[in-house]
Amino acid sequence: MVHPNSAPRKKQSVQTDGVEATGAVMPKLHRGQPTNTTPPVRASSRQDSDWWGLLPQVQRQGHAIWLPLSDTAMVSLLQAMQQAQPSADLVSDEHQPSPAEIGLLQALRRDPPLLFYALLGYASELDQHDEADLVCLTDLARHLNASMIAAFSAGEWMLAAPKVGQSQQRHWSRLLAKLPALDQVDGCQNASDSALVSLAELDDDPQQEALQQWIQQLPDWVAVLCPEVDAALFDGLPEVYFDSEVDTATGVDRPDATGSALLQRAARFADQRRVNERSIERLANQKNLQSAQQLAYGLSHEINNPLANISGRAQALQRDESDAARLESLKQIDRQVYRAFDMIAGLMFYANPPKPVVSSVKLRELFGAIQTEFDEFAESLQIDFQVIESADDFTVQADREMVLEAIRVLVRNAFEAVGQGGSVHVQSSATHLATAGNPQVAAVEIRVADSGPGLDPAASRHAFDPFYSGREAGRGLGLGLCRAHRVAQLHNAKVEVSSGLAGCQAMLTIPLLASS
């Protein structure tokens, strides 16, 4: 696509004395002819760190061409990609370049390898019958803007890229130091008014002469990584010329002055990614909840009845059984049935919990109930079970049965982890809890510590997932912890698990009503 203010691509008959023969008057461009104006030479103090890798390869008559990626090109390309329009809007206004195209145009005027890359890419897509002999910088910027995302996103070129060492970087820096800086060269007085300038104006245009010096050096840049490529390969490239001065006309900042805006966009992108991750996590949790509800309803209807039948038969057989070993086996069947009942009830509670019946609950009373419930079981397993009461009689505003059940499942999980011969300790302490309305709410922390195998990172991440079991890792989680997590949610509380130096700790933190 040729900019409407630029010259047509087709060759035109233009006499050397400036008299038009056919078609529009075209500028007579010179490749490397000396002028009376000596353009300023780029400072040679650039460091190797200005090169950040390679641009995607460009094919030229069957040869792979590799060019370096400079800091200027990297910033400009990244900024243009962030300003990329939706696919439906890729065809930009032919009379007004987009902000991305303006930024790339500025970069083309400041970065020789990016200009070479854009020119080679533009030439590679010309039809073989197209006799295009001229191309303006604006057209190169438009083409680069339309093709850069597809070129950079393809992964094949990264695998094929040659290795770049310090010697190649120093070579590029020396080549860059020899070139005139186009942004420091004054162009024709009327260049900003029209894309078509007269032959007399162009003959004396220092910017055009400096641009041609750039193009003449293209084979030297390519030879750094592709020494086998003949310089004659680039003889048929379209002539490049200036068409307008968009920098001052549009008021767009130079690429090297947009670092702050670039970092702001990157920060916004990172923040949006975090928001998306949290949204995905919420959707996943909601999906898990819906799946748990469906599973719980199915289990309650399809499994509860067979379990009740098994339990009834086992209890009936116990009444007439005189053999001690068989009697114990029947009791074990009954216990496992009740365990399955408990699992289904836990899943039902997680999926569709009842509304809490809130009252003032003394923690000391709950600890006493836990002690009574697990003492005999701990003794049978030779587990050192201690419920350490605090000097403070903490009172919480909660559903007594729900909080008691949460503590119960944490203790049961600790017993199952220890197995036999270990220790399980329960204690409480004052702390603070951050809530949505207040970052410092007085709370009580109930801590259940055990000497079991602890939790690996995967089990820690899925500790409250109803569909995850860590038993293959040596510690079972089951459905109990997800039930405790549901109780915590219903009470604006928090429950978490962590591995310590030995064993594991589970903490249930509940907002405090009063203490005495």
N, C-alpha and C positions, 0 to 999 in steps of 0.2 A: 504494500500500500504506500503510495507516494503522497506526501503532504500537499494539499492544494496550493499552498504558497510556494512550494518548491518546484524545481524544474522537472519536466517529464523524464521518464527513464529512457525513452527511445533516443537513439542517436539522432542528432540534428546536423544539418549541413550549415556549418558556420565558417565563413571565410576568415582567413588569418588577419585580414586588415580590418575586421570588425563589421563588415557589411553582411547583413543577413541574406542567406540564400534561400532556404526553405525552413518553415516551422518557426518556432520561437527562438529568440536570441538566447544562446546558451553561453555561459561563462567559459572562457578558455582557461582550463586548469593546467598548472605546470607541476610536473613531478620533479622536485629536486632542483629547479633552476634557481640560481642565486639571486638575491634581491639586494637593494641598497640599504634596507633596514635590517639590522641585526637583532633578532629577538632575544630576550633574556634567556639565559641558560638556567635550567633547574639546578638548585643547589645540590651538591654531591654528598651531603652529610646524612642522607637517609640510611637507616640501619637495617640489618637483615630482618629484624622483627616486624618490618612493614609488610612482609609476605606471609600470608596466612594459609597457604596451600595452593591448590590448583583449581582452575575453572573446568567445567565439564569439557571433555574432548569434542573437537569439531572435525568432521570428515571433509577432506579436500582432495578430490580425485583419487579416492582410495587410500589416502594417508590420514592417520590419526594425528591431529594437531593439539598440543598441550601448551597452555599459557598460564602464567601465575595469577593467583588471587591476591590483590593488594588490600591494604586496610581500607582505602577509599572505596574500592569496589565492594568489599564485604559489607560495609555500612550502607552503601547506596542500594545494593541488592536486597539486603534484609529489610530496609525501610520500604522499598517498593513492594516486596512480597507481603508485608503487613498492610499495605494500602491496596492490595489486589482487590479488584472488583469481582462480584459473582460472575459465573460463566455467562449468564444472560446479558451482562453489561460489558463484556470484554471489548466490544467495538466502541472505541471512544470517539469523542467529537473530533472530526477531522480538522476543525478550525481552532480548537483549543486543546492542547495536550493536557492529560490528566496530571495530578500531582505526582504520581509514581513516574510517569514519563518525563516530567520536568526534572525530577531528582536524578533519573538515569541519564538524561541529557547532560546535566551538569557533570556527572561522573565521567561520561565519555569524553568530555572536554578536559578532564584533569587526569585521566588514567589511561595510558597507552595500551596496556594489555587488555583492558576491558573494551576499548575501542576496536582492537584487532579481533577479539572474540565476537563482538557484535557484527563486525563487517564480514567475517568468515561465515558466521551463522546465517546472515542475510543472503550471502552469495550462494550458500549451499542449497537454499530453498528456491532459488530462481529457476524458472523453467529453462530447459536447455535451448529452447528456441527464442527465449527472451534476450534481446540485444541490449539490455540495460547497461548503461555505461556510466551512470551517475547516481549517486544516492546522497541525500542530505543527512545531517546528524539527527534531525528530528525523526526521520524514518527509521534510522538505526535504533533509536531509543524506543520507538513504538514496537518494532519487531522484537527487541530484547525483552520488553515488558510482557509481550504476549507469549513468549517462548520460555522464559527463565524458569518458571515453576515446574514445567514438565521436564526440562533439562536437568535441573538440580535434584528433583525427586526420584528420578530413575537411579537405581543402585548399581547398575552395571559399570558405569564409568568410574565409580569409587574403587571397584575391584581391579579395574584395568589401569588405574593411575600409576605412573612411575614414581619411584622414590625421589624425593627432593632433599638435597643436602645443603650445607652451608655454602659450598662452592657455587652451586646454581643460584642461590639467593644473592650472593655477592655479585655474580655476573649480571643478574637482572638489575641490581642496584646501580651498577656501573652504566648499563645501557640507559637507565632512567635518567641518570645524572647528565648524560650527553644531550638529552632532548630538550628543546625549548618548552617552557611552560605556557600553554595556550591561554590560561586565564590571566597571564601577565602581559599578553600581547594585545596592543590596540588594533582593532579591526577597521574596516572601512567606515567612514562617517555615516553612510546611509545603509549599512548592513542591517540595522535594526528596523528599518522602515520597509524593506522589501527583501524577499528571498532571492530575487533575480537582480543581480548587479551587473553593471556594464563591464565589458572586457577591460576597459581602461582602469576601472576601479579595482577589478580583481587582480590585474597584473601587478598592482602596487599594494595588494592586501597582505600585510605581514602575517595575519592569522592563517590565511590560506597557505602561505608558504611554510609556516611552522607545521601546519597539519600535514602537508606533504612530506616534510621531513620525518614525521612520525611514521607514515605509511612506508616510506623507504626502509625504515629500520625493522619492519615486520619480520623479514627472514632471519635477522639476527636474534630476535626474541624466540622464534620457534626453534632455532638451531640449538638452544641451550639444552632442551630435553629431546629434541628430534633432529640430531645432526644429519640424518640420512635424507632429510627432505631437501629437495633442490629449490633454490631461490626462484627459479623460473616458474615454479608451481603457482606463484602469486601474481604473475603478470596479468592475468585476465580479470582481476578483481575490479569491481566498479569504483569509479572515482568518488571520493568523499569530499563534500564541501559544506561550508557553513551556510545556514539558511536564515537564521534569526537569532536575536539575543534575548532569550527567555529569562535569564537570570534576573536582570534588573527590571524587566517588564512585568514579571509576575510577583516579584517580591518574595520568592521562595528562598528559604535559607540554604546555604551551601551544605553539602552532605556532612562535612566535618564539623558543622555547627549544630547538628541535630542530635548529638549524643544524648542529651538530657531527654529529649522527646522519645528517642529510641529506647532508652532505659525505662521510661514511663510506660511505653507500650508493652515492653517485655514484662514489666511488673504487673500490668493489668492482665496480660495473658496468663501469667503464673497464678494470679489471684482467681481468675475465671476458671482455671484448671482445678484449683482447690475447691471452688464452689461446685463445679461439675462432679468432682469426686465425692463430695459430701452428698450431693443430690443422688448420685448413683448408689451410694451406700444406704441412703434412706429408702430408695426404691427397692434395693435388695432386701433390706430388713422388712419392708412392707410385703414383698413377695414371699419371704420366709414365713411371715406371720400368716399370710393367706394359705400357704402350703401346709403350715402346721394346723390350721383350723380344719382344712379338708382332711388331713391325715388323722387328726384327733377324732373327728366325727366318724370317720370310717372305722377306726380301731374300736371306738366305743360300741359300735353296733355289731361289728363282725367278730371281735375277739373277746369282748367281755362275757358274752354268753358261754362260749366254750370254756373260758377260764373258770367261770362260776360252776360249771358242771364238773370240771376236774377237781376243784377245791372241795365240792360237796362229796364226791366219791372218795377222795383221800381222807376226809374227816370221818366218813362212815366206816371205812376200813380200819381206822385207828381204834375204834371202840371195841372191836372183836380181836385185835391183834395182840398175841401174847409174846411173840418173839421181839426182843429188844431192838435188834438190828433192823428188822423190817419196820418196826414202829418208828424208828428214827428216820428211815427213808421216806415213810409216808408224811412225817412232819416236815421233812425237807421239801417234798413236793408242795405241800401247803404253803410253806414260806416263799417259795419261788413264784407261786401263783399270786400271792399278795404283792410280791415285788413287781410282777407284770402289771397288776392293778394299779400300783403306785406310779409306775411309769406312764400309763395311759392317763391317770389323773393329773400328773404333772404336765403332760402335753396339752391336756384340756385346759388347765389353769393358764399355761403360757398363751394359748391361742385365744381364750375368751375368759379372762379373769373376772370374778365378781367385783362389785364396787366395795371398796374398803369401808368397814364399820369403825370409825375413828373414835378413840377414847384415850384417856390418860393411862399409859402403861408404864409400870415400874420395871426397869431393866433387871433389878435384883431378883424380882419374882420370876422373870423369864429364865434367868441363869439357874435358879433353883430347879425349875422344871426340866431344863436340859440335863443338869447333873443327875437328877433322879432317873431320867429316861435312859441315859447311856452308861451309868455306873456298872451295872451287871454285865452289859455287853463288852465294856472295856476290860473288865476283870477276866472274862472268858478268853479274850484274845491277848491277855497279859500286856495291855497298853496302859501306859501312864497317862491317865485322863485327869486333867485338873481344870476346874472352873474357878478362876481367880476373881473374886468380887472386888470392885473398886470401893474406896472409902466413901465416895459420893454415891448417893442413891439417885441415879439418873432416872428422869421421867421423860418419856417421849409421847408425842401425839401421833398415834398410829392404830392400825388394826392389830389387836393382840395376836390373833391366830395366824395372821399372815407373817408378822415379824417373827413369831415363834417358829413358824415353818421355814422361814429364810435361814434362821440360825441353825435349825435342825439339819437342813440339807448341807450347809457348810460343814457342820460337824460330821455328818455321815460321809461326805466326800473325803474328809480328812482320814476317817477310820478306814475307808476302803483303800486309800493311798498307802497308809502305813502297813496294813495287813496284819502283822502280829509282832509284838515285842517292841514297838516304838513308843512314841509319845504324841499326845494331842492336848494343846493348852488353849483355853478360851479366856479372854480378858477384855476389859473395856477401859477407855480413857477419853478425856475431853478433847475436842478438836474443833475445827471450823470447816464449814462446807460452803462452797460457792454455788449460788443458785442464780436463776435468771434475774431475780429482782434485787439480790443482795450478795456481794462477793464474800462477805464475812458473816455467815450464819453460825451461831453456836450449835454444836452437834456433838454426838457421842459416836466413837468408833469402836465397833465390836470386832475383835481380831481373833481368828482361829488359825493357830499355827500348828504344823505337824512336821514329823521327821521323815516323811515319805520321800519319793524320788524327785519331787519338784516337777516343774512344767518346762517343756522345751518351748522355743519361740512360737512354733506353729500352734501348739496347744494353748499358749497364752492368748494368741490372736482369736482363737475360736472357743474360748472358755465358756462363753454364754450362748453359743450357737446350738440350738436344739438338735441339729442334724449332724453334729460332729462328736466323735468319740475318740479320746486319746488313749484308749487301752492298749493299742499296739505299741505306744511309746512308754508303757509301764505305769500309766496313771489314768484311771477312768474318770471321765467327766459326766457322761450320761446326760439326763434331763434335769438333774437336781439343780445345777448352777444356773441354768436358764430360768428356772422357777424363782430362785433367789433374785435374779436380775429383774424379773417381772415385778416382784414385790417392791424392790427398790424404786423402780419406775413409778409405781402407784403411790409412793410416799415421798416423792421428790428427794429420794436418797441416792446413794451411790454404792455399788459393790464392785470390787476389783480383786484380782488374784495376782500374785507375783511370787517368784522363786527367790529364796534367800540363800545364805551360805549353806544351809542344810534344810531340805524340805521345802515347804510352800506355806504362804500366808494368804488367807482370804480376809478381806476387810469389808465390813458393812457399816457405812456411815449414815446416820439418821439425824435429821434436824432435831434439836433439843427443845423441849417445852419448858422445863424448869429443873433445877437441881437444888438439893439441900444437903 
